[in-house]
Amino acid sequence: MDQLVATPPGYPAELERAVTLRNGARVQIRPILPEDESRLIEFHERLSPDTAYRRLFTVMRTLPSELAHHLANVDYRKPNNRGARAGR
């Protein structure tokens, strides 16, 4: 179960959306948050080597925590990353 975490200053909550995919699955789309670091690492572990390479343009078996931290901690005043996750 997700814990309630305060959003960082400038977080663009207006970009949050709940959508239904063609297969009927519901996903929440929102700007990435610092709390997503561990999810990024877990996601990377499920990627095929080719897909992981296409995302990061380098070969790495695991996503280093320093890189996950960099990707999950964005300046919301600039264009940012978005992620989707199943359920709510």
C-alpha positions as CSV (number, residue, x, y, z in Angstrom):
1,M,0.0,0.0,0.0
2,D,1.3,3.4,-0.9
3,Q,2.1,5.8,1.9
4,L,0.9,9.4,1.8
5,V,3.9,11.6,1.1
6,A,4.0,15.4,0.8
7,T,4.5,16.5,-2.8
8,P,7.5,18.7,-3.6
9,P,7.1,22.4,-4.2
10,G,6.0,23.2,-7.7
11,Y,4.5,19.7,-8.3
12,P,2.1,20.0,-11.2
13,A,-0.9,18.1,-9.8
14,E,-2.9,19.3,-12.8
15,L,-1.0,16.8,-14.9
16,E,-2.4,13.8,-13.0
17,R,-4.8,11.6,-14.9
18,A,-6.6,8.3,-14.4
19,V,-7.1,6.6,-17.8
20,T,-8.5,3.3,-19.1
21,L,-6.3,1.4,-21.6
22,R,-7.7,-0.4,-24.6
23,N,-7.5,-3.7,-22.6
24,G,-9.6,-2.2,-19.8
25,A,-6.8,-1.8,-17.3
26,R,-6.9,1.5,-15.3
27,V,-3.6,3.4,-14.9
28,Q,-2.7,6.6,-13.1
29,I,-0.5,8.9,-15.1
30,R,1.4,11.6,-13.2
31,P,4.6,13.5,-13.0
32,I,7.4,11.4,-11.4
33,L,8.1,11.9,-7.7
34,P,11.2,11.4,-5.6
35,E,9.4,8.4,-3.9
36,D,9.5,6.6,-7.3
37,E,13.2,5.9,-7.1
38,S,12.7,2.3,-6.0
39,R,10.0,1.8,-8.6
40,L,12.4,2.9,-11.3
41,I,14.9,0.3,-10.2
42,E,12.3,-2.5,-10.1
43,F,11.0,-1.4,-13.5
44,H,14.5,-1.5,-15.0
45,E,15.0,-5.0,-13.7
46,R,12.0,-6.2,-15.6
47,L,13.2,-4.8,-19.0
48,S,14.8,-6.9,-21.6
49,P,18.5,-6.0,-22.2
50,D,17.6,-4.5,-25.6
51,T,14.8,-2.4,-24.1
52,A,17.0,-1.2,-21.3
53,Y,19.7,-0.2,-23.8
54,R,17.1,1.8,-25.9
55,R,16.0,3.7,-22.8
56,L,19.4,4.6,-21.4
57,F,21.8,4.1,-24.4
58,T,24.1,2.0,-22.3
59,V,24.2,-1.6,-21.0
60,M,23.6,-2.0,-17.3
61,R,22.0,-5.0,-15.6
62,T,20.7,-2.9,-12.7
63,L,19.8,0.8,-12.6
64,P,22.2,2.4,-10.1
65,S,20.5,4.1,-7.2
66,E,22.3,7.4,-8.1
67,L,20.8,7.4,-11.5
68,A,17.3,6.5,-10.2
69,H,17.7,9.4,-7.7
70,H,18.6,11.7,-10.6
71,L,15.7,10.6,-12.8
72,A,13.1,10.8,-9.9
73,N,14.1,14.2,-8.6
74,V,13.2,16.7,-11.2
75,D,12.8,20.4,-11.4
76,Y,9.0,20.8,-12.0
77,R,9.6,24.1,-13.6
78,K,11.1,22.3,-16.6
79,P,9.7,19.6,-18.9
80,N,9.5,16.5,-16.8
81,N,9.2,12.7,-16.8
82,R,5.9,11.0,-16.5
83,G,5.2,7.5,-15.5
84,A,2.2,5.2,-15.4
85,R,1.3,2.5,-12.9
86,A,-1.5,0.0,-12.8
87,G,-4.3,0.5,-10.3
88,R,-4.9,3.3,-7.9
